[in-house]
């Protein structure tokens, strides 16, 4: 199925938007810890960016962190912030070198200072 998704989409499609959800349920169904589910989600995001790039749309939105998530345990939230920072530090330079513009949108007030410096 993945091969079919890498074919260029008709030029009229300029924007793909994906709500990234269900990662924890996916992980739980496989007996994984929450953080392992999030790691799998991060890998899925990486693959998605590359696949959409090949498909042709000029814009991709990944909705990946809602304010609702901040109501979870401090450990869960901290783990996700660490993953986000890791993605920014390791993947952002590659994306920039491939002429992919990354814009972080939404309310940044609840982000830790270590992440705010990137926005």
C-alpha positions in Angstrom: 0.0 0.0 0.0 2.9 2.4 0.8 4.1 2.2 -2.8 0.7 3.5 -4.0 0.9 6.4 -1.7 4.2 7.7 -3.1 2.8 8.4 -6.5 2.3 12.1 -7.2 -1.1 13.5 -6.3 -2.9 15.7 -8.9 -1.4 19.2 -8.8 -4.6 20.7 -7.4 -3.9 19.1 -4.0 -1.6 21.5 -2.1 -2.1 20.7 1.5 -2.3 17.4 3.5 -3.3 17.6 7.1 -3.0 14.7 9.5 -4.2 14.4 13.1 -1.8 12.1 14.9 -3.8 10.2 17.4 -4.1 6.8 18.9 -0.4 6.3 19.4 -0.8 5.3 23.0 -3.6 2.9 22.3 -1.5 1.4 19.4 1.4 0.9 21.9 -0.8 -0.5 24.6 -2.3 -3.1 22.2 1.3 -4.3 21.6 2.2 -4.3 25.3 4.5 -1.3 24.9 5.2 1.4 27.4 3.7 4.8 26.6 7.1 6.3 25.6 7.6 3.5 23.1 4.2 4.3 21.5 5.3 7.9 21.2 8.7 6.8 19.7 6.7 4.9 17.1 4.6 7.9 16.4 7.7 10.0 15.9 9.0 7.5 13.4 5.6 7.6 11.6 5.9 11.4 11.5 9.4 11.1 9.9 8.1 8.7 7.3 5.1 10.8 6.6 7.1 13.9 6.0 9.2 12.1 3.4 6.3 10.4 1.8 4.2 13.5 1.4 7.3 15.3 0.0 7.4 12.6 -2.8 3.7 12.9 -3.4 3.7 16.5 -4.4 1.7 18.7 -2.0 3.5 21.9 -1.0 2.1 21.9 2.6 1.8 19.3 5.3 0.3 19.9 8.7 0.8 17.4 11.5 -1.4 18.0 14.5 0.5 16.3 17.1 0.1 17.9 20.5 -3.1 19.2 21.9 -3.6 21.3 25.1 -5.6 18.3 26.4 -2.3 16.4 26.6 -1.1 18.8 29.3 -3.6 17.3 31.7 -1.8 14.0 31.7 0.9 12.9 34.2 4.0 15.1 34.5 6.1 12.1 33.4 4.1 11.7 30.2 4.2 15.3 29.3 7.9 15.6 30.1 8.6 12.5 27.9 6.8 14.0 25.0 8.6 17.3 25.4 11.9 15.4 25.3 10.8 13.7 22.1 9.8 17.0 20.5 13.1 18.6 21.4 15.0 15.6 20.1 13.1 15.8 16.8 13.8 19.5 16.5 17.5 19.1 17.3 18.1 16.1 15.0 15.6 16.3 12.2 15.1 20.0 11.7 18.6 20.5 10.1 17.9 17.7 7.6 14.5 19.2 6.8 16.0 22.6 6.3 18.8 21.2 4.0 16.0 19.6 1.9 14.3 23.0 1.5 11.4 22.0 3.8 10.1 25.0 5.8 8.9 24.1 9.3 6.5 26.3 11.1 5.3 25.4 14.6 1.8 26.8 15.1 -0.4 27.0 18.1 -0.2 28.3 21.7 3.4 28.1 22.9 2.7 29.4 26.4 2.7 25.9 28.0 5.9 24.8 26.4 9.0 24.5 28.5 11.7 27.2 28.0 14.0 24.6 26.3 11.5 24.3 23.5 10.4 28.0 23.3 13.8 29.0 22.0 13.1 27.1 18.8 10.0 29.0 18.0 
